[in-house]
Amino acid sequence: MTEVRVACNSSSGGAQLTPEEERVLIRDIAITSESKSKEGDSFYLITQRWWQHWIDYVNQDQTYVTNDGSFMLENCDTVSSSKRPASIDNSDLIYDVNLEESNAGIEIHDTLLEGRDYVLLPQEVWNQFYSWYGGGPALARKVISSGLSQTEFAVEVYPLHLQLLVMPKGDRCAMRISKKETIGELHKRACEFFDLNLEQARLVCIWDYYGHHKHALMNDMDKTLDDANLQMDQDILVEVHNNANGTALSRFIRSALENGSTVKDTSSFHLEPSKSSLLIAGGLSASKGASRGCSAEPSQSPNLTSQGRELDNAYGTSTVTTRGSSGGLIGLQNLGNTCFMNSAIQCLVHTAEFAEYFREDYRQEINWQNPLGMVGELALTFGELLRRLWAPGRTAIAPRQFKMKLARFAPQFSGYNQHDSQELLAFLLDGLHEDLNRVKHNPYKKSKDADGRPDEEVADEYWANHIARNDSIIVDVCQGQYKSTLVCPECNKISVTFDPFMYLSLPLQSTTTRSMTVMVFTCDGSALPFACTVTVPKQGRCRDLINALSCACSLKNRDELKLAEVRNHLFERFLEDPLISLSTIKDDDHLVAYKIAKSLKKTLLLRLIHRCQEQETGDTKAAKKLKTFGTPLVSLISHDGVITTGDIQKVAHTVLSPLLRSESLRQADIAEPCSSLAASNTGHNSSSGEVCTSPVSDSMNKDSSGSRAVTLLKLPLQLVEESNACIDLSVGEDKAIKLSSTSTSILVYVDWSQELLEKYNIHYLENSPEVFKYGPVNKKARTEPLSLYTCLEGFLREEPLVPEDMWYCPKCKERRQASKKLDLWRLPEVLVIHLKRFSYSRSMKHKLETFVNFPIRDFELTNYIANKNNTQRQLYELYALTNHYGGMGSGHYTAHIKLLDENRWYNFDDTHISPINEEDVKSAAAYVLFYRRVKTGDAISNGGNSGTGHNNGSSLK
């Protein structure tokens, strides 16, 4: 939709550029920059607030995305100032620091999110903006290689922030450095920071000082900090030796720095810990503590008291409550896209068996020597966090220490990007098991093939061999066993194995459709607004949504629908292009459809924005200002080149007429000609089809045709001119409005007074639904055929192996595409079920929004157990689950958890915890389910009253 825009001059004093010329030039520069993007290029942060102002100014109507998806020009039709933006002001992105006193330079806030707080611009685009607008400060960031193959590019918005400690001097300093820089560069910059001369620099030894322990001597000068696994906010020890004990070190460093040699074999030079017993934070000695990953005899194990003190210092004083006491309602702070971690942690710490175990003295079970573990650090950090979450009090906890440990041992979860909650759960369960494995010396026994032996014998043999190597609280609680049967398609060779599992990943049925809810307004005042939910193709276009809405609304040939996206009570954009992809419309967006009459006459689109007075208390006096509210409205207004204030008043009254309260109608003493309005207020149209366009009156008059008309009360309307000046439309009905020849729409504010708010039911304006609301499912959704049992049956169904996973047949001596069949054999106390919502292919990533109807109680699995010697009922109930809201690669995680002591469900949303009803637990966002075995002594009768899984899912009915 075109609006009249005023051309303006560039601030640099150069050639005059119109907003359209600015938009085209920036687009062309951005496209050129993208095609040349490479590692080492610079991108610049610019505040989202300023960027959006510029977008509004140029009335952008095209979309462009850079190589990393960060630079975007979106179609916007927001009602905001069309004035040219002022100079660039990035002050809201940075800390207010004195740069002269800061060695770290300009620091940006550590919780910024791209797209919400800032956008990334290629250097050429920034340079052009700066030449036009000036301002700053300039916040440059480098493009680095990323991913396992190091072939992907990403902008390093947050370089490593390291805390440097120089000894024996004791000075501290903070440093920002790219994780792609080398240890040699770190060594050089550290010497510069601490004013160490060349001779001193040769005596400097830099240590990976993670957790205030000397983990590793950083002597490979060509190794990157990323490869050295340094983490954000980590401590680095810069140790300066004197000539007496530094001769060997001096030779070593001189060789590395002057000759450029790279020492790959760190064992070729060993530096003994300082004998001076240098004190470090926490009162520990630098000579204490074992390096991470080193095997040690029990007598050399890390001091438990010291490690406990270290954890206490990181989290605050730890208080352990006694068993059975009230607790567990403490939230976790979001450190920046860490909701995936918070939701997983809350489910684990609210698993009763883990809560009891880690609140007692579990440290005696830590396996310090396990090469597959994390030297007990993961178990210690998790245990301390669990204790704090179960301690008295309601203050939310910042899990920074846990996040640091997690990033150190699982670099895939480092940084502040969103990650998969289920992948984190898998790592935690496996990592905690290895740290707490009671088996210190793992015997290895190869399990034999079944070779015709009874399944029970083979299964017990496999399980015994597994337990001989794996014995921990995780195995006790979460591990089960399934039977895997492979059949060769050529020789019919049958291979049966029995493998352990920690969780079950169940497939979902893919869906090709999507439900979308749109608020529909009739612009002729004939009916009340209503929410309309339709089903459209998931990969459909805007025309598919329009067609579905037209059918649902029984749209007549003389009418059409105008679709708009509304945000913050303003028009974000009008969806006029029928080819707009529906994938650009997010579930939490708000869409409005306006039913308007098709017209061959010359018309303008009238846009009505609602405002009301907001009371603000100042230091000296109370000030009033207008704020926008509700859903904006539109209508068409016919004209022959001239429009009067009375014309706009009549159209505004027509659009708002269905919202009039019945009391207002009685007070107006409206007679028979307006009866159709009363009908519309009850949700029905009059049979005559007449519409009263002026329902409020002080008196009744007759027009020239003899029919009775209604004298309008003046609505407080303000017309916004192209210069942003406002014209009061409540004065003079015949006052002509000057129109531009290029104008296609006019903007009018409706300034609602308290008196006017009482006459209209604005409930319909204030409750615009989201496109798709995650939450309690409706009755129709509950009857859908996909249940958790259906997913389980899909997991257990026999199917051929994919060609990439062929099986080597021991009889044919060839790789065969065998058929595979899984059966449950032994179930754990806590059954974790992962719903596979995310699907991946070479060309795309996709999230399945399928609603899975899962039982909260009476999850009956007896008939799914292949072990027929098991005579106990396998009955489970749900006690926790994680939810994922939103799309692939983004969105938000929460957890629903049932506190057993209270027998009540709660929603854990980072720091916010709120009680919820049990019926609200089920939603299409459910991702990972936690079931606990119901303690029952009931044996399975010969009659088999348990029936099939579907028949037993009474909660599904």
N, C-alpha and C positions, 0 to 999 in steps of 0.2 A: 504494500500500500504506500503510495507516494504522499509525502507531506512537503509543504513549501519550506525550504531551508535557505538561509541567508549565507552568501559567500563571504569569506573572511580572509584576512591577510595572515601570512605566516609570521611568527614572532621573530624570525631571523631577519625580517625586512626584505626578503627576496620576492620572487614572483608571487602574485596572488593565486591561491589555490582554493577551490571550492571543496566542501566536504567530500563530494564524490571523487574529485581528483586526488585528494589525500587517500581515500580508501583504495582506489585503483593502484596508486603508486606503492602503498604499503603491501598490497597483495602481490604485486609483481616482484618487489624486492624479496618478500618472504618465500615465494616459489623458487626464485633463483637461489636463495640461501639454502633451502632444503635440498636442492639437487646437488649441492656441493658439500653437504654436511659431512664432517669427518672428525676423528678423534683429535682433541686439542683445540677445537673451535670454542669460541666463547658465546655463552648465552647470558642474557641479562634478566634479572627479576624486576618486574614492575608491578606495582600494587593493583590488585583486581579492581579496586574502587576507581582509580584513574582510568584504567583500561576500559571499564564498562562505560564510563562517561564518554570516552572517545568513540566507542562503538555506537552509543546513542547519537552522538554528534554527526557521524557520517551515515547514520541510518543503514547500517550494514545489512545486506540482503543476500549474501552468498556465504558459503562455508568453506573454510580452508584449514587444513590440519597439517602440521609439520611432521617430520619423520618420527618424532617421539610422541606425537599426539598432544603436545603441550600448547601449541600456538594456534588459537582458534578464533575465527571471525564468525559470529553467529548472527542469525536473523533476529533482530530485536525490534519491537515496537513499543517499548516501554514509554510511559508518559513521564518524561523527565525533561530537564532543561536541554534545549537544543543549542545552547551557547557553546562556543568553542572552549575546550578545557583549559584550565590555567596550567602553569608549569607543573612538570612531573614532581610529585611529592611522595617519596618512598618512606617517609618517617614512621608510618604505622607498621613497617616490616622490621624495623631495627630497634635495638635497645638504646635508651638514652644514655650514652656513655661519653665520657671525655676522651676524645681520640688521642689527645696529647699524652694522656696517662695510661693508655691501653696499648700493650704490645700486640694484642690480637687483632687490632684494627676494628672495622665495623662489624658488629655481631648482629645477625638477624635472629628474631625470636625462634626458639627451638620447637615450636608446635605449629609452624605454618603448613598449610596444605595447598597444593597446586590446584587452581580452579576455584578455590574459596578465598584464599588470601592473596595469591599472586598468579601471574602467568609468566611464561618464559619466552623471551623474544630473541631471535638470532641477532648477532652483533650488528649486522647491516641495518636491521629494522630499528634497533635501539639508536644507532647513530642518526638515522633519519628523524626519528621522534625528537631526539635531543637537539638537532639543528632547528627544528620547528618550535619546540616548547621549552627547552632548557630544563633546569631543575635537577633533581637527583635525590639522594646520592646514587651513583652508579654501583650496582651490585652484580658484578660479573662472576660467572661460574663456568667451569670447563666441561667439555664433553669427554667422557671416558668410556673405555670398553667395559662391557659387563657380560654376565651370563657365563655358563660353563665353558662355552666355546670361545669366549672373549670376542665375539663377532657382533654383539649387539651394542648399541650406543645408548648412553644415558647421561643426563646432565647431573653432575655432582653438586647438588644444592647445598648439602651439608658435608663439607670436608671433615676429616678426622679432627676432633678436638682432644688434644693430649695435654696431660698435666705433667710437666717436667720438674723433677726434684734433683738438685745437684748436691752431691755429698763429697767432702765433708762440710762444705760451706753452709748448706741447709737452705739455700734460696729456692723459691718456687716460681714457676712461670707457666702460663697457658699458651698453647700454640695451635694454630690451624694449619693443616697440611693435607694435601690430597693423598688418598690411600694408594694412588698410583705412583707416588714419589718413592724413591729408593731409601734404604737405610743410610746410605752415604749422604744423601741430601738432609735427612733428619740429623745425622751427626754434625754436618756442617752448620745447620741452622741452630742447633742446640748450643754449639760453641759460640756462635754469634750472639745468641740471646744472653748468655752468661759471661760475655766479654772475656773469653778464654783465648790467650794468645796461641801462636803456632806451637810453641813448645808444650804448653798445657794441653792443647788439642790432641797431641800425640799420646798423651797419657790418659785420655778419656775413654771410658768403657761405658757403653750404653746397654742397659738391661731391659728386657720385657719385664715390667714390674707389676704385672697383673695381680690384684689382691694383696699388694704390698709384699710379694714374694719374688725373689729372683728366679723367674721361670726359665729364661734363656738369654744367653749373651748374643746380642744382635751384631754379629760381625761379618755377615755376608752383605757387603756394601752395595751389590747390584740387585739385591732382593727387594721387591716392593713391600710397602707396609701392608698392602692387602694380602700378599702371600705370607707375610709374617703373622697374619691373623690378629692385628691390632684392632681394638674396638674403640668406639666413641667414649670419650671421657676417661680413657685408661691412663694409668700412671706409668711414666717412663723414668727410670733411674739413670741419671748422668753421674757416673762415679769417676772422680778425678784422683788418680794415684800419684803419690810422690815418687821421686826418683829412686828411692830405696826399693819399693815393692813394685815399681812400674817399669822396670827395664825391659822385661820380656814383652809387656804390653806395648811399650813404646815402639819396639821393633816391629811388632805385629801390626799396629795401627799405621805406622809410617809406611810399611810395605803396601798396605791396602789403599791408603790415601794417595801416596806419591806415585806408585807404579800402576795403580788402577787394577790391581789383581783382585780376584774374587775368591774368597775362601769358602768352598762348599762343604768341606769336612770339618764341622765344628768341633769334632772330637780331637782334631790335631792340635788345638790350643785350649788348655783348660786353666781357667783362672780361679784360684781358691777364694772362697768367701772372705771378705775383709775381716781381719782379726781384731779390728777396733770396735767390733760390736756396735756398729752405727745404729742409733735408735731411729725408728721410723714410726709412722702414725700407728696408734694403738698400743704403743709400748713394747712392740715385738722387736726382736733383734734380727738384723739382716742375715745372720748365720743360721737362723731357724727356718724350718719348713722345707718340704721336699719339692722339687720341681715337678710341674705337671707332667704326667705320663711316665714318671720314673717308678720302677719297681723297688719296693723296700721291704725289709723284714718288719715284723710287727713292732719290734723295739724301736724302729726308725720311723714309725708312722707319724703323720702330722699330729701335733698336740691338739687334742679335742677341745680343751679349755680355750686355747688361743683361737682356734677356728671358730668356736662358738662366740667368743668375744668379738671377733671380726664381723661375724654376721649380725650380732647385736648392734654393733656400731653402725652398720649399714642400714638397718631397719629401725633402729631405736630399741629401747629396752624391751626385752621379750618377757611376756607374762603368760605362763601356761595355766589354763584352767583345768579343773578336775573334770573327770568324765561325768557326763550326764548334766553338766551345768548348761545354762542357756547361753547361746552364742551362735555364731555363723552368719550374722547379718551385717557383715562388713564388706564394703565395696572396694574395688580396685581402680585406681586412677588410670586414665588413658594417657599413656606417655607419647602418643602420636601414632595413630593407626594400630594400637595394641589391643583393640577390642577382641581380636581373634584369640590372643593369648589369655586375656582376662576371662572370657567365657569358658575356655577349656580348663583353666585353673579352678574356677569356681565349681565346675562339675566334679573334678577330682577331689578337691578338699571336702566336698560334701558327700563323698562316698564313705559310708560309716566305717568300713574296715580300714581305710587309709587314715581317716581322722583319728581313730583309736591308736593305730600303729605309730604315727608320727608324733602324737602327743605323749607317747611314752619314750623310753630310752631305746631308740632304734639304732643309735650310733654303733653299738656293739656288733651289729650285723653288716656294717659297711665293708665292702670288699675293696681294700686299698690297692690290691695287686692286680685286679682284673684289667687286662690290656684292652678289653672291649668297653670298659667303663670310663668314667670321668674322675677317677681318683676320689670318689665320694663327694665331690663338690656339688654335683647336681642334686644328690639326695639331701645333703646338708642345707643347701639353699632352699629347696622345695619344702623340706621339713620345717625350717624356720618360718617361711612364709605361711605355711599352714597353721603353725602355732599362733601367729599373730592374727590370722583371720578368725581363729576360734577364741581369741582372748576377749575379755570384757571390753565393752566400748563400742562406739558406732563410727569412729573416725576412719575415713577411707585411707587405704594404704597405697603408696606409690611403689610398685614392684621393680624398682630400678636395679637392685642387686641381682634379682632373678633374671631380668632382661639381659644384663651384662653377661651372666653365666651362660644363658641360653645362646647368646650371639657368639660367645667364645667357643662353645662346643658344637654349635650348629650354625655355621656362618650363613646358611640359607635364610635364617630368621633375623639376621642383623639388619640394621637400618630402621627406617620408619615407614616402610611400605606395608600394604595390607597383605596378609598371608592366609593360608588355608588352615582353619582351626583344626580340622581332622588330621592334617599332616603334623601339626604340632602335637596333638594328642598321641599320635603314633610314636613320635620321637620321645616324648616324655615317658610313656609307658615302657618303651624299650630301654631308654637310658636309666630310668629308676631301677628297672630290673637288674641291669648290669652292675650298677653301683651297690645294689643290695643283695646280690647273688650270694647265697650262703655257701655255695660250692667254691672252694678255694683252688682245688686242683681238678680240672675237668677231665674225667676219663672219656675216652671215645670208643663207642661200640657201634659198628655199622649194623643197622637193622636189616634183617633178612626179608626177602620178598615173601609174600604170603604162600605162594607155591601150593595152593590147595588147602592150607591149614585153616582152622576155624577163625573167623574174624575176631572173636573175643580174645583168642590167644595172641594173635598178631597185634591187635590194638594195645593190649596190656604190655607187650614187649616194646612197642614203639614208645609208649608213655613212660615206661620204666627207664628206657635209655634217655629220654628227654629230661626227666626229673633228675637223673644222675648228673646232668650237666647244668640244669637250670632249676634253681630252688630259691624263690624269693616271695615276698608278700605280693608282688605283682602276679606271679604264677599262681599263688594260692587263691587270688581273688578273681583275676581276669582271664586266665588262659583256659581254653577248651581244646577239643580235638575233633577233627572231622576226617571222614574216610574219603579217599580219592581213588577212583577206579578208572583206569585207562584201558581201552580195548583197541588193539591194532586192527585196522580195516582190511588188512591183507591176510594175516595168519590167525586172526582172532585171539592172539596172545592177550591175556588179562593180567594187568599189574595192579596190585592193591597196596596202597600205603596209607598210613595214619599220621597226619600232620597236626601240629599245634596251631592254634590261632589266638590272637589277642583281641580281635574284633571282627565283625562280619561286614563286608562292603556289599550292599545289596543294590542291584540295578533298578532303575526306574524306567517306566514306560515314557518314551519321548512324546511330547505334545507339539502339535503344529499350530495350535490356536492360542489365543490370549483373550482374557476378559478385560474390558476397559469400561470405566464408569465416567459418564459425562453429565454435567448439569445442563439442562435444557431450559431456555427462556423463550417465551413467545412474545414477540415485540409489538403485537397488536393489542395486548392486554386481555386476550381471550381466555387465558388459563394460568393457573399457578405454576411456578417453576417446579421441576421435578428432576430427580437423578435417574438416568437411564443407563443400564449396564448391557453391553452387547458383546458378542464373541466375534473376533476378527482373526485373520491369519497373522501368526506371530511375525512373519517376515513381509507383511502386507504393506500397502501404501495408504496415504491419507484418504484416497477415494474409497477404499474398502471400509474405513470407519464411517465416512459420510453416508455411504449406501446402507450400512447396517443401522445407523441412527435413523435414517429416513424411513426405513421399513418399521423400526420399532416405534417411531412417532406417528406412523400413518401419514406421512407428509403428502400433501396434495400437490397437484401439478403447478398450482399458482404460487407455491411457496418454495423456499430453498433454505438451506442451513449454512450459516457462517460459523466456522469453527475457530476458536482462539485459545491460546494458552495464557493463563492468568497467574501472576506471581506477585506477592506483596500487594494485592489489591489493585494491581495495574495490569495493562495488557503487555505480556511479554512478547507475543507475536501472534499474527493471524495466519492460520494454516490454509493458505489460499492455493498453494500448489498441490494438485491432486497426486503428484508423484513423490511427495515427501514420505520418507520411510517411517513407519510406525516405531521402528527401533530407536528413533531419536526422541521419542516420548517416554519418559521414565515413569515408573510406577508411582512415585510420590509427586508427580506433576498434577496440576489442576487444569482440567479442560472444561470449556463452556461452549455450548452450541446455541446459536440464536436463530430462531425461526423467523425469517423475514419474507415479505412478499416480493416476488419477482416484479420488476417494473421496467417499462420501456421508456418512462419519462426520465428527465434529468434528475438525478438524486445525489445526495451526499450521505455519507455514513455519519450518524450522530453517535459519539462516544460519551457515555455518562460515567464519571468517576465520583464515588461517594466520599465525602469528608465530614468530619464532626470535630467539635472542639475538644481539645485535650487540656486538662487543667495541670499546670506545672507550678510548683512552689519555688520561688526564687528567694534570694537573701532579703530583698526589700519588699517586694510585692508579688502578688500572684499574677502570672502571665498566662494568657491563653493562646494556643496555636492550633492550627487545623492539621489533622492527620487523616490519611486515607483509611478506609475500612471497607469490608464487604466485597462483593463481586461486581465489577463494572458491567454496565449494560450497553447495548447498541440498538439502534433503530435506523430506518431510512427516513429521510426528509426530502420531499419533492420541492423543486424550485425552478423558476424560469429566470435565473440570474439574480433574484432578490429573495432574501429570507428575512422575516421579521422576528422580533423577540417573541411575539405571540405565537408564531409557528413553532418555535422551539419549545415554548411552554406547553403547548398542546401535545406535542409528541412525547415530551417527558412525562406528562400526566398519563398518557396512554400506556406507556411502558410500565409505570409504577402502579397502575390502577389495581391489578390483582392483589397487591400487598396491603390494600386498605383494610383496616379492621372494621368489623361489622358496626361497632359503635359509631365510627366516623360516618358510615353510610346513613345511619338513622338520624344523626345530627344534621346531616345535609338535607334530609327530607327528600331524598331522590325518589321520583315517581316512576311510572311504568316504563318509559323509554330506557331506563337504566337497569331494568330487571335482569338483563343479560349479565351484568357485572356480578350481581349477587350469585347467579348461577356459576359464574367462573370461580368465585371465591369458595365454592363448595366442591370444586373440581369438575363441574359439568358445564358444557357450553349450552347457550340457549338454542332452542329449536329454530328460531328465526335467524340466528347467526349475527344479530345486531350486537355491536359492541359500544358500550358507553365510554367515550374517550375523555370525559370530564366529570368524574364522580364526586368531586367536592364542590359545594356551592354555598353562597350566602343567600342567593335568591334565584328564582326561576324566571326565565324570559322566553319569548317566542321569537324565532327568527322569521325571515321574510316568507318562508314556505309554510309557516304555521306550525311547524313542529316545535316541541319544547326543548330548549337547550339549557345547558348548565353553565353558570358563570364560574370561571376558574378562580380558585385561590392561587395567589402567586407563589410559585416555588422559588426558593432562594438559589438561583442558578447563576453561575459565573462562566461566561464564554472566554476561552483562552485564545487570544489572537496569535498570529505568527510571530509577533514580537515578544510573546509571553506576557503581554499586558492582558488584564481581565476586564470584561464588560459585564456590568450588572444587568441581568435579563429580567429582573423583577420590576423594572421601571419602564413603562411605556410599551404597550403591546404592538404599536405600529412602527416602532423604530427599526429601520432597515439595517441589516448586517452586511457589511461590505465583504465580498468574497473574492478570493484570488481565482484567476482563470484556471490555475493548475491544481486547485485544492480538490481533494476527493473525500475529505472527512473534516469534521469539526469536533473540537474537544470542549466539553462542558463539565464543570464541577457542580455537584449537588451538595450544598452545604447544609447538612441536617441540623436543625435546632432540636432541643429537647422536646418541644411541643410537637414538632413534626415526627419525631421518633415514636411518640406515643400514638400517633394516628395510623402508622404503618407497622405491619408485621415484618420486621427486617430479618427475622430468623432465616428466611429463605436466601437472603443475601450473605449471611455470615457463615453458612454451613456448606460450602462447596466441597464435595468429596474428592479424595485422591483418585487417580486413575485406577489404581489397584491397591486396596487396603489389606495389608497382612494383619491377621488377627483371627478371631473366632470364625469358624467356617459356618456357612449357612446350611440349612437342612438339605438343600439340593446337593451341595458339595459332599455332605456326609453319606449320601447314597451312591456316590460314584464307585465304580467297581474296583478301583485300585486301592488295595489295602496293604498293610504291612505283610500279611500272609502271602499276598500275590507277589510282592517283591522277594520274599524268602523263597517261594517256589521257583521264581525266575533264577535265583542264585543256585538252587539245587538241581535245576533242569539239566539233563544230559545234552551236550552240544559238542561239535567238533572243535578241535584246537584251531586257532588262527594259523595261517601259513607261516607267520614269523615265529611261532612257538611250537614247531614240530617236535614230536617225541621220538627218541631213539629206541626202536624196538629191539630188545635183546635177542629175540628169536630170528627176526628177519635180518638183523645187523644193518638196518637202514633207518633213516629218519622218516616217520610216518605221521600223517595228519590223523592222529587217533581221536576217538571220541572220549570225552571226559565227563564223569559224573561225580558230584560231591554229595555227601550225606553227613549230617550231624551225628557225632558219636558220643562225645562227652561235653556237657555244657558247664560253664563256670558259674561261680556265685553271682558275679556281676557280668551281665552280657551287654557289650557295647556294640551298637548297630550304627553303621555309617550309611546314609542314603546318598548314593552317587549322583548328586545334582549337577556336578560339573563334568562336561564332556569336552574332549580335546581331539582335534584333528590337525593335519598339516596347515590347513587354510584358516581355521577359525577355532575359537573357544566359545563355549555356550553353556548357559545355566538352564537346567530344567526346573520350571516353576510348578511341576506336578504336585498336586495335593495328595499326600499319602495318609490314609486314615489308619492311625496306629492306636492300639488299645492302651489305655492308661492302667487298667487293672486286668487281671485274668488273661494275660498273654500266654496262651496254652501252646506249648511246643512238644508235648508228649508224643504225638503221632509223627513228628519230624525226626525223632531219634531212631537211628538205624540199629542201635544196640538193643535188641529185644530182651536181653537179660536184665535190663534196667527196669525195675518194677515200680519206681517212684514217679509220681506226676512231676512234669517239668513245667512249673507255673511261675510266671514272672509278673512284676508290676513296675511301672515306670516311676523313677524318682528324680531324674534330671535329663535335660536335653539342651543342646546348643541350637540357636536359630541363626540363619543368614538372611538378611534383608538386602535387596538391591541386586545389581547386575554382576557380571563376571569381572573379577579383578578389582572390585571396589566394594561398596555396600557396607553393612554394619552387622556385627555379631552381638548377640545377647545370650543369656542362659535362663531357662526356667528350672527352678529347683524346689523340691518338696522338702521342707524341714520336718524330719520325723518326730522330733519332740513336740512340735506344734501341730503336726498333721495338716500343714497348710502350705500352699504353693506361693512362691515369690518369683518376681522377675528381677534378674540381676543385669542391669545395663550400666556397666562400668561402675561409677560411684553411686548411681541411683538404684535403690532397691525399693520395690513396692509389692504389696500383696496382690495376687490375682486369683480369680476363680478357676476351679479345675477345668471348667468347660472352655476357658480361654487358652489352655495349654496347647491345644491342637491348632496348627496353622500350616499353610503352605511353605512357611519358612523353616520348618523343622529340618535339622541337618544331621546331628549325631544324637542318638538316643541311648540312655543309660537305664538298664533294667536290673532289678535285684530279684534273686530267687525268693519265692514265697516259701517260708518254712512250713511244710505240711507233711504229715506222716501218712497221707492217703496213698495207698497202693492202687495200681491200675487193676480194676476188676476185669474178669473174663468177659463181662458184657461190654466193656469198653465204652462207658458213658462219656468219655472225653471226646469221642468223635473226631472229625477232621478239624484242621485249623480254622477253616471258615465257620464251621458250625459252632466252634467254641468261642469265636470272637463276639460274644454277646454285646460287648461295648461298641461293636461296629454297626449294630442294627439301628 
